[in-house]
Amino acid sequence: MTFLRHDDFEKEIAALRRRRLRYIQESLEGFEKLCEFHFDSVSPQPRIAPGKLHRVTQNNNWTMWKTELPIINSGLRPNQYPRMWFAQSGAIIAFLCLASHIDNYSDAEMDAVALARVFDIF
């Protein structure tokens, strides 16, 4: 499985790390390991609960998802975890954007941002 990150996604990771979520990188790496099983093209093994993984949109080339990213050692409650948007196409997963409850983001606005970014990658 290949993991890509949009340039702006990297900036969002850095911003959250500065907000004292210093284990966000390790948490993302753990999520990547889950994805290797969950989105395996030969024999997928569901590792992400259906209530935590939401399909935003799809076309013939990719599927865009959003989920909450649990941050280890953060002290956050599950409803405070940052929400992450990513797209999957075959064996490629591209992380698109990340928003925290602190930012008081709008799901619809972030869906639009993720959609714009997915075309930068696929």
HUSULRA-V485850 format. One record per run of one state. SS is the DSSP state (H for helix, E for strand, C for the rest). FROM is the first residue (numbers start at 1). TO is the last residue. If there is no record, write none. Layout:
ss->{SS;SS}
from->{FROM;FROM}
to->{TO;TO}
This chain:
ss->{C;E;C;H;C;H;C;E;C;E;C;H;C;E;C;E;C;H;C;H;C}
from->{1;2;6;7;19;24;39;53;59;63;70;78;81;82;90;92;100;101;104;107;122}
to->{1;5;6;18;23;38;52;58;62;69;77;80;81;89;91;99;100;103;106;121;122}
